[in-house]
Every structure is written in C-alpha cells, then in structure tokens.
Amino acid sequence: MILMPSLYEPCGLSQMIAMRYGCVPVAHAVGGLKDSIITEPETKQTGFLFYNPTTSDFTTCLETALKIYQSKDQWKTIQLNGMKTDFSWSRSAKKYANIYNELLKKNK
C-alpha cells in the first residue's frame, strides 16, 4: 500500500506509479488522487479513498483496506486493476479531442 493523506494534490503521480507496480493507494479524495483512484464499482476498484481529512477517517479507510487485504483474491483484483489502468497522454488526448468535437457539433 501507499498511504497518501494529502490535503491537496493537483495531479498526483505517486499513486499512478504505485498502481503500475501493484501497490494499492489509500488516499484522501482530493485533486488528482480523486480523479485517478477508482473505488466503485468493486470490480474496477484500484484503491481506497477517504473524504474528510481527519485522522479518524484516514484510519477507518486504512482499516477497510487491511480487511480487504485478507481476501487474497479480492486484493489481487485491485492490484491488477491498478496495473492495467492507462494514464497515458494518448488516452487523455483522445478524451479532449472527443470533447472538442462534441462542442464543434453543438456550434454548427
């Protein structure tokens, strides 16, 4: 696990690198962490997020992750989901191109 109780995180590369190598993030749901860590649906989960930046919420989230860790199959699924996540620029560029194309269609 990589523990990321950041108060702010404009992008967040650490969790992306960690997931690529099978390290599961436990992070505060802020900025790029919230954007890149999937918690729902369970079948696509890549990590764990907590929403209030308090010690108790962080501890609760970590305890949840540790419980899931006991289920080796479920934990392996989370690891593999993270390892398969595509954070490449080509993926992002396609999303931007689609948005721009949709905007152009609306303005015609």
N, C-alpha and C positions, 0 to 999 in steps of 0.2 A: 504494500500500500504506500501511496504517497499522500501525506496529510497537508492540506492547503487551506488553513483557516484565514485566508487573506481578507482584509477589509475592503480592498479594491483590487481589481485585476483587469486592466484594459484589454489585454489579449490573452495572455497565458500560453506559454509554450511548454512549460514544465509538465503539465498534465498530458499534453499531446505526445511529448517524447516518452513519458512514463507509460502511457497506454500502448504505444507502439511496441514496447518491450514486455507487455503483460503485467505491468504494475497498475493496480487499481486505485484511482483517485478518490479521496474523501475530502470534499471541498465545500467552502461557503459559496452559495449560489449568487455569484456576482460577476458581472462583465463577461469576459471570455470563458471563464470557468462554467458559468451557467449555459453559455452557448455551445460548449463543446462536450459536456458530460451528459450522457443520456441516462435518465432514471426510469422512464416509462416508455413503452411497455417493458415489462421484465425481460421479455425475450430479446430485446435490443439493448438492454442496460449495459453501460460502460463504466459506471461508477456510482458514487453516493454524494448527495448534496444536502446541506442544511441551510435554512433560510434566515435564521436570526443569528447575528454574530455574537453569540453568547457561549460561555464555556459549557453550560448545560446542554445546549442544542448540539454543539460540536461533539460532546461526549456521547450523547444519545445516538447521533449519526454513526460515530465510530463503533459503538456497541452493536448497532444494526449490521454494520459491515463485518464485524467479528463473528456474529451469529451466522451470517451467510457464508463466511469463510469455512465454517464447519461442514457445510454441504459442498464437498469437493466438485461435484458435477455442476452445481449452480455457479460456484466461484470460477470454474474453468470457462463456463459460457461467458461470464462477464469479462474475463481476461481476453478471450478470443474475439469478442465483440469489439473491445478496445483496440486490439491489434489489427483488426480489419478496417477500422474507421479511416476514411480517406480525408485528410486535411490538406490535400494538395491545392496549389493555386489553379490548376486546370479545372478542378471541380468548382471552386469558388467563381472562377471566370465564367463558367457556363451558367451559373445561377444569376450572375449580374447580367449577362447577355440576355437571358430569358426575361428578366425584369425590364430591361431597356426595350426589348422587342414588344412586350406587352404594353408598355407606355406609348410606344410609337403607334401601335394599332389603335389605341384609345383616342389618339390625337388626329386620326385620319377622318 
